[in-house]
Amino acid sequence: MFGLGTTELIVIAFIIVLLFGGKKLPALGRSMGSAITNFKKGLSDKNEENNKES
C-alpha cells in the first residue's frame, strides 16, 4: 500500500490519534465516509447525464 510498511502505518495512526483525539475519530470517520459517498453519487449522476445526452 503506497510502499508503506506496518511500522509506518502504526506511526501514522498514532499521530492521527494525537492530533484529533480518540473521541473525535468516530465523527471524523463518519464525515469522511459521507463525503466519499456523496462524491461517488455525484460521479454516477454525472455519468447518467452523459449517457442520456448520447
Buried (B, 14 or more C-beta within 10 A) or exposed (E): EEEEEEEEEEEEEEEEEEEEEEEEBEEEEEEEEEEEEEEEEEEEEEEEEEEEEE
